[in-house]
Amino acid sequence: MKLNELNKITSPYTSTEQMPVLFLGHGSPMNAIEENEFVTGFRNIGKTITKPNAILCVSAHWETRGTFVTAMEKPPTIHDFGGFPKALFDLQYPAPGSPELAKETKALVKKTEIGLDDKWGLDHGAWSVIKHLYPNADVPVIQMSLDYNQTPQYHYELAKELSSLRKRGVLIIGSGNMVHNLGLVAWDKLNTDSFAFDWAVEASEKMKKFILSNDHKQLINFKSQGKSFDLAIPTPEHYLPLLYTLALKEENEKVSLFNDKAVAGSLTMTSLKIDKA
């Protein structure tokens, strides 16, 4: 791509102070319409961030063969779940897309060929949490998919190629859950405050220790961390967005945890913000 063509693409995203990076434990889609401590946590963290020019979200709920970014002007709100109240299905989050940011992202990434997608939109991993940060839906949002054929190391390295977007006013968000085992949810403990099985506590504490000590290698090698990690991450899609977030951390930056609680035994809502120290 010629330099003048790239300049045309990046013109809406001029140089800014470096934006923070977020990992949001999104939990149940009901967090989109309920009032609870996690929703309050999302809102509070939003107040600490300069309003971005755009958002790039890596959600657990868009897995593909290859890597894609949404590139439409008006991404639809995807209700990719079942069995919830009509009020949740009626909810729309009409944030604009950004074909410009999609093209810039495609131009930045050298590790793989990024496809421009015009069919997906915003799934609940994105809109159910972003709506609490920016309720007016006035910040453009694009999503990047997770290539389910690739290794954790691959995802971590790909994320590093996105770092320059932070200096163009782009807020990068990973959305998933660090501990996420729906098959072992204790439905009878759903309303019990911060209930977690022993293995979930063990996995969560080890994850947080590695995060706060910048030991990303151990987190990338999560399949070698023993039984508690195996139970916490039975499939990787909710965990991988954490690696995208951590890959963007620079040496002079700090990690702040929030919403650090367990739900229904086998899920954690733990979220983090990476920002200048």
C-alpha positions as CSV (number, residue, x, y, z in Angstrom):
1,M,0.0,0.0,0.0
2,K,1.4,3.4,-1.0
3,L,2.0,5.9,1.9
4,N,-0.5,8.5,0.6
5,E,-3.2,5.7,0.5
6,L,-2.4,4.8,4.0
7,N,-2.7,8.4,5.1
8,K,-6.1,8.6,3.6
9,I,-7.1,5.6,5.6
10,T,-5.7,6.8,8.9
11,S,-6.8,10.4,8.6
12,P,-9.8,10.1,11.0
13,Y,-7.4,8.8,13.6
14,T,-4.9,11.4,14.3
15,S,-2.1,11.2,16.8
16,T,-3.3,11.1,20.5
17,E,-2.0,10.3,23.9
18,Q,-1.7,6.5,24.3
19,M,-5.1,5.0,25.1
20,P,-5.4,2.4,27.9
21,V,-6.4,-1.2,27.1
22,L,-9.2,-3.2,28.8
23,F,-10.1,-6.8,29.4
24,L,-13.8,-7.0,30.4
25,G,-15.3,-10.0,32.0
26,H,-18.6,-9.8,30.3
27,G,-20.5,-12.7,32.0
28,S,-24.2,-13.1,31.3
29,P,-25.9,-11.2,28.5
30,M,-28.3,-10.0,31.2
31,N,-25.6,-7.6,32.3
32,A,-26.7,-5.5,29.3
33,I,-30.0,-4.7,31.0
34,E,-29.5,-5.4,34.7
35,E,-28.3,-3.1,37.4
36,N,-25.5,-4.8,39.5
37,E,-22.0,-4.2,40.8
38,F,-20.4,-5.4,37.6
39,V,-22.3,-2.9,35.4
40,T,-21.3,-0.2,37.9
41,G,-17.7,-1.3,37.5
42,F,-17.9,-1.0,33.7
43,R,-19.4,2.5,34.0
44,N,-16.9,3.6,36.6
45,I,-13.9,2.5,34.5
46,G,-15.4,4.3,31.5
47,K,-15.3,7.5,33.4
48,T,-11.5,7.2,33.9
49,I,-10.8,7.0,30.1
50,T,-10.6,9.8,27.6
51,K,-13.4,9.3,25.1
52,P,-11.8,7.3,22.2
53,N,-12.0,8.0,18.5
54,A,-13.0,4.4,18.0
55,I,-13.0,1.0,19.7
56,L,-11.5,-2.3,18.5
57,C,-13.1,-5.2,20.4
58,V,-11.8,-8.8,20.4
59,S,-14.8,-10.8,21.6
60,A,-15.0,-14.5,22.7
61,H,-18.1,-14.8,20.6
62,W,-16.7,-14.4,17.1
63,E,-14.5,-17.4,16.1
64,T,-13.5,-17.9,12.5
65,R,-11.2,-19.7,10.3
66,G,-8.7,-16.9,9.6
67,T,-8.8,-13.4,11.1
68,F,-11.4,-10.8,10.1
69,V,-12.5,-7.3,11.1
70,T,-15.9,-5.9,10.7
71,A,-15.8,-3.2,8.0
72,M,-19.4,-2.0,7.6
73,E,-20.7,1.5,8.2
74,K,-23.6,0.3,10.4
75,P,-22.9,-3.0,12.3
76,P,-26.1,-4.8,13.4
77,T,-26.6,-5.7,17.0
78,I,-26.3,-9.5,17.1
79,H,-28.4,-11.4,19.8
80,D,-26.3,-14.5,19.8
81,F,-27.9,-16.3,22.7
82,G,-31.2,-18.0,23.6
83,G,-33.6,-18.3,26.5
84,F,-33.5,-14.8,27.8
85,P,-36.2,-12.2,28.2
86,K,-37.7,-10.3,25.3
87,A,-36.3,-7.1,26.7
88,L,-32.8,-8.3,26.0
89,F,-33.6,-9.3,22.4
90,D,-35.3,-5.9,21.9
91,L,-32.2,-4.0,22.9
92,Q,-30.2,-2.4,20.1
93,Y,-26.7,-0.8,20.3
94,P,-26.5,1.3,17.1
95,A,-22.9,2.3,17.3
96,P,-21.4,3.2,13.9
97,G,-18.8,1.0,12.4
98,S,-15.5,2.3,10.9
99,P,-14.5,0.9,7.5
100,E,-11.4,3.3,7.9
101,L,-10.2,1.6,11.1
102,A,-10.9,-1.8,9.6
103,K,-8.7,-1.0,6.6
104,E,-6.0,0.5,8.9
105,T,-6.0,-2.6,11.0
106,K,-5.7,-4.8,7.9
107,A,-2.7,-2.7,6.7
108,L,-1.0,-2.9,10.1
109,V,-1.1,-6.6,10.7
110,K,1.7,-8.5,8.9
111,K,1.4,-11.8,10.7
112,T,-1.6,-12.9,8.7
113,E,-4.0,-11.6,6.0
114,I,-6.9,-9.8,7.7
115,G,-10.2,-10.2,5.9
116,L,-12.7,-7.3,5.8
117,D,-16.1,-8.6,6.9
118,D,-19.5,-7.2,6.0
119,K,-21.8,-9.8,7.6
120,W,-21.1,-10.1,11.3
121,G,-21.7,-6.9,13.4
122,L,-21.5,-6.5,17.1
123,D,-22.1,-9.6,19.2
124,H,-23.0,-9.6,22.9
125,G,-19.4,-10.0,24.0
126,A,-19.0,-6.5,22.6
127,W,-22.2,-4.5,22.9
128,S,-23.4,-5.8,26.3
129,V,-20.3,-4.2,28.0
130,I,-19.5,-1.3,25.6
131,K,-23.0,0.0,26.1
132,H,-22.1,0.7,29.8
133,L,-18.9,2.6,28.8
134,Y,-20.6,4.6,26.0
135,P,-24.4,4.5,26.4
136,N,-25.0,7.0,23.6
137,A,-23.5,4.6,21.1
138,D,-21.6,7.5,19.7
139,V,-18.1,5.8,19.4
140,P,-17.4,3.8,16.3
141,V,-16.8,0.1,17.0
142,I,-15.2,-2.7,15.0
143,Q,-14.7,-6.3,16.1
144,M,-11.7,-8.6,15.3
145,S,-12.4,-12.3,15.2
146,L,-10.5,-15.1,16.9
147,D,-8.9,-17.7,14.5
148,Y,-9.8,-20.9,16.2
149,N,-7.0,-22.8,14.3
150,Q,-4.2,-20.8,15.9
151,T,-2.1,-21.2,19.1
152,P,-2.3,-18.9,22.2
153,Q,1.3,-17.7,21.3
154,Y,0.0,-16.8,17.8
155,H,-2.8,-14.7,19.2
156,Y,-0.5,-13.0,21.6
157,E,2.0,-12.0,18.9
158,L,-0.8,-10.9,16.5
159,A,-2.1,-8.6,19.2
160,K,1.2,-6.8,19.6
161,E,0.9,-5.6,16.0
162,L,-2.1,-3.5,17.0
163,S,-0.1,-1.4,19.5
164,S,0.2,1.7,17.3
165,L,-3.6,2.0,17.2
166,R,-3.5,3.0,20.9
167,K,-1.7,6.3,19.8
168,R,-4.5,7.1,17.4
169,G,-7.2,7.3,20.0
170,V,-8.4,3.6,19.6
171,L,-9.5,1.9,22.7
172,I,-8.7,-1.9,22.4
173,I,-11.0,-4.1,24.4
174,G,-10.7,-7.9,25.0
175,S,-14.1,-9.3,26.1
176,G,-14.4,-12.8,27.6
177,N,-14.0,-14.4,31.1
178,M,-10.8,-15.6,32.7
179,V,-12.6,-18.5,34.4
180,H,-15.4,-19.7,32.2
181,N,-16.9,-23.2,32.5
182,L,-20.6,-23.2,31.8
183,G,-20.9,-26.9,32.1
184,L,-20.1,-26.7,35.9
185,V,-22.2,-23.6,36.7
186,A,-23.8,-24.0,40.2
187,W,-27.2,-22.6,39.2
188,D,-28.4,-22.9,42.8
189,K,-25.7,-20.5,43.8
190,L,-26.4,-17.9,41.1
191,N,-27.5,-15.3,43.6
192,T,-24.8,-16.2,46.2
193,D,-22.3,-13.4,46.5
194,S,-18.9,-14.3,45.0
195,F,-19.3,-18.1,45.3
196,A,-16.5,-20.1,43.6
197,F,-15.5,-23.7,43.5
198,D,-12.0,-24.4,45.0
199,W,-10.5,-25.1,41.5
200,A,-11.9,-21.8,40.2
201,V,-10.4,-19.9,43.2
202,E,-7.0,-21.6,42.5
203,A,-7.1,-20.8,38.8
204,S,-8.2,-17.2,39.3
205,E,-5.5,-16.5,42.0
206,K,-2.8,-18.0,39.8
207,M,-3.9,-16.0,36.8
208,K,-3.9,-12.8,38.8
209,K,-0.5,-13.5,40.2
210,F,0.9,-14.1,36.7
211,I,-0.9,-10.9,35.4
212,L,0.4,-8.7,38.1
213,S,4.0,-10.1,37.9
214,N,4.0,-9.7,34.1
215,D,4.6,-13.4,33.7
216,H,2.8,-13.6,30.4
217,K,4.6,-16.8,29.3
218,Q,2.8,-18.8,32.0
219,L,-0.5,-17.4,30.8
220,I,0.2,-18.2,27.2
221,N,1.1,-21.7,28.3
222,F,-2.2,-22.1,30.2
223,K,-2.6,-25.7,29.0
224,S,0.4,-26.6,31.1
225,Q,-0.8,-25.1,34.4
226,G,-2.6,-28.1,35.8
227,K,-6.1,-29.3,36.6
228,S,-7.5,-26.0,37.9
229,F,-6.7,-24.3,34.6
230,D,-8.1,-27.2,32.6
231,L,-11.4,-26.7,34.4
232,A,-11.3,-22.9,34.2
233,I,-10.5,-23.0,30.5
234,P,-12.3,-26.0,29.0
235,T,-12.3,-24.2,25.6
236,P,-10.1,-21.2,24.9
237,E,-12.4,-18.6,23.3
238,H,-13.3,-16.7,26.5
239,Y,-9.6,-16.7,27.7
240,L,-7.9,-15.6,24.5
241,P,-9.1,-12.0,24.6
242,L,-7.1,-11.7,27.9
243,L,-4.0,-12.5,25.9
244,Y,-4.8,-9.8,23.4
245,T,-5.0,-7.3,26.2
246,L,-1.9,-8.4,28.0
247,A,0.2,-8.4,24.8
248,L,-0.4,-4.7,24.5
249,K,1.0,-3.9,27.9
250,E,4.2,-1.9,27.8
251,E,7.0,-2.0,30.5
252,N,6.1,1.4,32.0
253,E,2.4,0.5,32.4
254,K,0.5,-0.8,35.3
255,V,-2.4,-3.3,35.6
256,S,-5.5,-2.4,37.7
257,L,-8.1,-5.1,38.5
258,F,-11.8,-4.4,38.9
259,N,-15.0,-6.5,39.1
260,D,-12.8,-9.1,40.7
261,K,-15.5,-11.6,41.8
262,A,-16.7,-15.1,41.0
263,V,-20.3,-15.9,39.9
264,A,-22.1,-19.3,40.2
265,G,-19.0,-21.3,41.1
266,S,-17.3,-21.6,37.8
267,L,-17.2,-18.1,36.3
268,T,-15.1,-15.0,37.2
269,M,-16.0,-11.4,36.2
270,T,-12.4,-10.2,36.8
271,S,-11.6,-7.4,34.5
272,L,-8.5,-5.3,34.1
273,K,-7.3,-1.9,32.8
274,I,-3.8,-1.4,31.5
275,D,-2.6,2.2,31.6
276,K,0.4,4.4,32.3
277,A,1.9,4.0,35.8
